[in-house]
Amino acid sequence: MRRTEFPRVAPEAVGIPSAAVERLLDKLESGFTEPHGLMIMRHGKVCAEGWWSPYAPGLRHGLQSLTKTYAATAVGIAYTEGLLKLEDRLIDIFPEESPAEPSENLKKLTVREVLCMGCGMETMPAPSVDWLKEFLATPVVHAPGTTYMYNSVGSTVLGAIVRKLTGQGLQEYLTPRLFEKIGIAPEGVSWMRMPDGMEVGGGGLFSTTEDNLRLMKLYADGGVWEGQRILADDYVAKAISLQNESATEALGNPEAADNFVGYGFQIWLCRPAGVYRADGAMGQFSIVAPDKDMIISINETATGAHWAQKSLDIIWEFLEEVSEEGALPEDAEASSCLKNRMSRLALPAPVFAPHSDMEDAINGAWWKIESGELRWEQNAVHWMSGWQGPGGFERFRLDFQPGRCRMSYVQEGRDRAVDIATDGTRALNYVEEEGSPISRLCLNGWWSAPEVFSLAVRWVETCFEETYRFAFSDSGVVITRENTVGGFGPANGKERIIAKRA
């Protein structure tokens, strides 16, 4: 793999005041979102970067719909290689998967309409082994290209087009043609997959903050990387310009002003003139501002705002502080303070309440699940693929030690164990499940009441954290589970799991 590291410079060297970056950080840390990683590039140089621990620069992160831009890039490369035309019809690409008597509108559906969310459908099929046939059997209510509907299954169809034409899925196809050329480590990315093995092009990729910056730098540079053309210039020009009106997005989310400007090829146009972005739910953005020659890549969990509009608002405010000047006078003190701050970013420390008199009564005891299902939930990231994961725990035990708790459990007949930090830190565990692209599980626990042991459960490659509360009594333990970061999952701890001493 050819990977050229980007130059690292102080913000002033590329015309950005360090104080402006500080103000951006202040806003990101003000409470409306949970920031995970941020990179700012100008004139091809990284001038600010930082990750909020336990997130880290080399840690892949769920992209949600930012994945779509990778899937569209695969189609763009196939276009560049002459394997397809934008006017190619889906029924010609997928003759075996198409209905025997396709509708007139389906006959008109081309690669271009899929790329720009103009499929003409009003619904999407659920994940299944036959998802592609079901997509092609979905009624095309409107003439393709005449309406807009956000269609994540259609984005996965883009990968299926590449697979049909080349015999390779997205990972295999993109590795030598994109990843290795622009410096994305192929072994560092992972995908959710549909039941038939196809990568979920609509939202299934996990990659790093810098990977996403590199992807959009390719578009910012017109499809050329270090002198080598990867994407045809006419494809790039279409991908980053208006191909479909998206104003109807206002019907479902009227606050998301940057969703109404228009859509390219799996790339959103933005309110600042000329700005465009790759976009995933809860604030996974890689934003290109051509007139500033800037790229901003961010991962976060924007709380209570599916489209993370406030994150975009403060980024536009930040762009307004960037002058047209090529450089500003050196400000060693300000840039040093900023660099120091960005090297020490962290999420708020876990609760520190490590002891309870209840420990002696429960330490080392086995508890058998009597009702409900206790497991490390992953469904929030797998709804697009239909993957269900393993069943619930059969029984578990807690062994408390200074600063740590060892949780042993039996799941589907397997003996397993994880470590829980109780010293005000987070314990990182590797919990691999067949069929899941995520494995890093951060756990920290505390006594929220004398008889209640609370456990924060964070799959650190995702946007989500849940809190499990184990309420012990003479009759057993009642466990509730509540989503506390990310907005999905059971509400307010209403799901109850009952366990008895084994």
N, C-alpha and C positions, 0 to 999 in steps of 0.2 A: 504494500500500500504506500502510495506517495502522500505524505502529509507534511506540508509546510506550515510551521507554526506562525501565527500572526504576530507582527510586532506589537509589543506592549509599550504604551507611552502614557504620560500624564495627560489629563483632559485638556489642559491649556495648549498642549502641543498641536492639538487638532481643532482649536478654536472653541472649546467648551469650558466654561468656568467650573472648577471643582465644586464651588458653592452651589451651582445649579444641580449637580449630581447629588449633593448632600440634601438639597430640598426634595428631590425626587425620592430619595431613600426615606426621608421623614414622612412623606405622604404614603409611601408603600407600607410603612410600619405604623400607620396611624390607627389601624384596627379594622378597616373595611375589607381587607384581604389578608391572606397568609402568604407572604412571599417566600419562594423557594430558591430561585436562581435568577440572576440578571447579568447580561452582557451588553455593552454599548461599544459599537465600532463606528469610527468615522475615518474616511479617506483610507480604508483598508487596514486601519490600526485599531486594536482594542485599547480603549482608554479608561474603561471601568468594568470590573467584573467582581461578582461575589455570590456566595451561596449561604443560605440560612441553615446552619447545622440543625438536624442531622442530614440535610441535603448537601450535596457535594458536587464539584465540577465533573467528576467522572461517573456520577450516578445517573443511570437512565431514569427517565421520568415519563409517566403516561402523557401522551399527547392529545388524547381524545381526537377531535376533528382536525387538528393540525396534520394528522396522518394523511388526510385527503390530498394535501399538496404533494406529498411523496408519491402517492398513487398516480396523480396527474403527471408528475415528472416522469414516471415510468412510461406512461403513454406518450409523453413528449419525446422521450428518447426513441421509442419505437417509431414515431413519426419521423424523427430525424434520420433514423436508419432506413427509412423507406418501407417499413413493414405495414404501415396503415396510412389511410387518409382520414381527415376529420369528417369527410362526407360518407365514409363507409357505414353501411347500415348494420344494426345489431343482428337482424335476422339473417344476414349474409355471413356474419362472423360466427354466429351460433345457430346454424340450421337445425342441428339435432335437439337443441334445448328450446327452440322457439315453438309456439303453438302450430299445429298442423294447418290451421286457417287463421293466420294473423290478421288483426284488425288493420284498417287503413292507416290509423295513426301509428300503430306499431311498425308498420312497413316504412314509415317516414323517420323513425327514431335512429339517429346517427351518433357516432362517437362524440361529435361536437356538442350535441344537446346533453349528453350525459355529463360531459366535462363542466358545463355551465349551469347545471341544475335545471335544465329545461326539458326534462323527460316527459312532461305532460301528465304525469300520474298524480294522484291525490293521496295514495297510501303506499306503504312499504311492507313487504312480507317479513315475517319473523324468521330468525335463523333456523335452518334445517339442512339436511343433506341435499335436498333438491332446491336450495334457495335460489339458484340461478334460473331454473325453469319457472319457479314461482314468481320471480321478478319479471320475467318476460311474459308471464300470464297475467300480470297485474294490469287492470284496465288503464289504457292510455287515454284519459278522459279528454285532454286538450291536445291540439296539434302540437307536436314537439317544437320547442323553441318559442312558443307564444305565451307561456306562463312560467312562473318560478315556483318551485317547491324544493325545499332542502331535503335531499334524498341520500341518506348515508349508505343505503344498500347499493344505490347507483354508483357511489364512489368505490365500493368493493368490486362492482362490475368492471371498473377500469382495470383492476388487477387481473380479473378473469379474462379480459380482452388480451392482455399481454401474455397470460398463460396459454390461451388458445392459440395465439400466433407463434409462440416461441417454445412452448412446452416447459417454460420455467415460471415459477411463482415470483412474487415481488422481491423476496430476499435474494434469490439466486440471480434474477435478472439484474437487479440494481447493484449487486456487489461489485462486479468489474466495471460497470458502466457509469456508476455514480459514486457509490460509497468510497471505493478505493481511489477514485480520481480526485475527489474533493476533500479527502481526509477524514471520512467517517469510518471508524473501526467497525467492520461488519459483525464481529463477534460481540460488540458492545450494544447492538440493537436487538430488540426482540419483538415478537408479534403475537397478538391473539389471532386465532384461526377459526374460520367457519367450520361447521361439521364435516365438510368435504376436504378440509385441509388448506383451503385458500386463505391467504392472509386477509385480515379484516382491513381493507383499504379505507373504510369509512371512519375508523377511529381506533385501530388496534395496535399502533406502533408505540414502542417505548424507546426513547433516545435521549441524548443529553441537550442541555441548553445550547452548547456550542455546535452540536450537529445541526440544529435548526437554524442557527445563524449562518452556518456554511451553506446550507441548502438555499437560503434566500439571497446570499451573496452571489450565487450562481445566476439567479434571476436579475439581480441588480447589475451584474456585469454582462447582461445580454445573452446568457447561455454559454459563455466562454470561461474556462478555468485555466489559469496559467498558460494562456495561448492556445489551448485545445478546446475546440467546440464540442459541447456535450448536448446542447439543445439548439435546434434551429432558431435563427433570429426571428423568423416570422411566427414561430410557435410562442416564443417568449413574449413577443409584442402582443399577441392575442391573450395570453394567459394573465397578463397584468393590466389589461384594459377592459372596458365595459363590454361584456358578451351577453349579459342578461340583466334586466332590471330586477332589483330585489326589494322594492318598496313594500311589497306585501308582507315582508317580515314584521312590519309594524303592527300587524293584526294580532300576533301572538306575543310580542314583547316590545311594547311601545317605547320603553326606555332605551332600547339598544340603538341609538341614533346612527352608529357606525355600521349597522347592518342594512341600512336602507339606501346606501349610496350606489350599490351595484356589485356585480360579481363577474369575475373572469373565468379562468379554468381552475376551479378549486382554490381560488385566491380571492379575498375580499378587497374591494376598493374602500378607501377611508375618506373622512370629511376633509382633512387637509389636502389640498390639491396635489395630485400625483402620488400620494402615499398609498401603499397597498400592504396587505398582511396575510400571512398564513395564520390560521386561527383555530384553537381548540377550546372546548368548554372550560369554564372556570379560570380562564386567563392564560392559556398556553399560546403565546404570541411570538411571531418573528416578523418584525415590521421593517419595511424599507421606506425611507424618506429620500427619494432621489435628489431633490433640490438641495438637501443638506448633505448628501453623500453619506448617509447614516443608516445603520441597521441596529435595531434594538431587539434582543431576544430575551424573553422572560418566561419562567414557569412559576405558577402560583396556584393557590386555591382561593378564588374570589368568593367570599362568603355571601350567600343570599343573592347572587347575581349570576345567572347562568352564562350570560354573555360578557361579564366583566367590563361593562361599559365604563365604570369609574376608573379602572386601570388605564383604559385608552384615553380618557379625559385628561388624566394627570400626565400621561406621556405627551399629549399634544401641548400641554402647558410647558413641559420641559423643552420640547422642540422650539417653542417660541423664544426660549432663552438662548438658543444657539445662534450665534452670529454667522454672517457669511465669511468672516475673516478666516484665513487659513490657519492662523495661530494667534494665541494671545500671549502677553508677557508671562514669563515663567512665574509661578507662585508656589515655591517649594514647600512652604508651610502648609498651604491649603491642600495641595495634592498629596502630601505626606499624611496629613490627617485623614483624608478620604481613603487612601490606600489602606491605612491602619484600620479604619472602620470597616471597610469591605472585607478585610481578612478575618474579622471577628464577628461576623453576622451570625445570628442564631435565633431559632424560635424561642419563645419564652420557656424558661426552665420548668421541668415537671414539678409537680407538688412534692414536697418533702414532708412525709408523715409516716416514718418507717416502722412504728411500733404500736402494738395493741396487746392488752392482756388476753385477747382472744387467741393469739398465736399458739400458746401452749395447748389449748384445747383442740386445735385443728391441725397442728403441725404433723405432717406425715400420714394423716388419715386419708383413706380413699373415699371418694364420693361417687355414687352411681347415679347417672342421669335417669330420672323417672319420667319426666315429661318435658316437651320442648326439645330444641336442638341447639347444642353448644358446639360451635366451630369457629375457626378464624375466617370470618366472612370475606369473600372476594367478589360477590356478585355485582357490586357497584361498578366494577371495571369490565365485567364479562357479559353484560346484558346484550351487547351487539353480536357476540359470537354464540350465545346459547350454552356455553360451558357451565356446568353446574358445580363442579368440584367434588371433593370427598364428602361423605356423610358426617354426621355429628359425632362427638366424643361419646364413648360408652361409659367411661369413668375417668376421674382425674384426682390428683393429689397436689398439695402445696407443701414444699419444704423450705422453711425460712432460715436464712443465714444472714449474717451482718451485711447489709447493703444489697442483698440479692434474695430472690425467691426462685426456687426451681419448681416449675410446673411440669409434672409428668402426666401423661394421658394416653389412653388407648383409643385409637380411631381406626375403624374398619379392620380391627384385629391387629393393628400395628402399634407397638410400643414407641412413643415419641416423647420428646421433652423440649422445653424452651426455658430460657432464663428471663427473669423479670427484674429490672433494676428498681430498688427501693431507696437508693441513696441520692435521689434528685437528678439522676442522669437517665439515659435510655439504653437498654440492652439490645444489641443487634443480633438477630437470629436469622439463620437461613432455613427456610421452610419451603422445600420444593414440592410442587404438585404437578403430576403429569398433565399436560395440556394447558398449563398456566405459564405466561411469560414472566411473572413476578415471583420473587423468592425472599426478599429482604423484609423481615418483620421486626419492627422496633416495639419493645414492650417496657412500660414503666408502671409501677404500682404504688399505692399509698392507702393508708387507713383513713377513709373519709368520715368514718364514725367508729366507735369502739368495736362494733360487730360487723362493719362493712369494709371489705377490701375492694378497692376500685382499681381497675386495670385499663390503661390507655393502650390501644392496639392500633398501630399504624403500619400499613404496608408502605414503606418509605419510597417506593417507586411510583406511588400514586398520589392522588389529591386527598385521600380519605383517612380519617381517624375515627375509631369508635371507642366508647367507654363501656366496659363490662363492670357491673357491680355485683359482688358476691356478698349477700346478706346472710350471715350465719346465725343459727339459733339452735336450741336443743332439739328441734324437730328436723333439722336439715339445713339446706341452703337454697335461697331463692336468688336466681341470677337474672339480671335485666341487662339489656344491650341497647345502647343509644348511639346514633351517629352524632358526633360532636364536631367534626370538620368535614366539609364536602357536600352536605345537603342531601345525601341519599341514605336509605336504610330506615330502620324502625324509628318511629317518632317518640320522643319523651320516655324512653325506657319501658314502653308498654308490653314489649315481648317478654314473657316470663318463662324461665327454665327452672325446673325443680330437680334437686338432687338430694339423695339420702346417703347417710353414712353406710358404706359398703360392709 
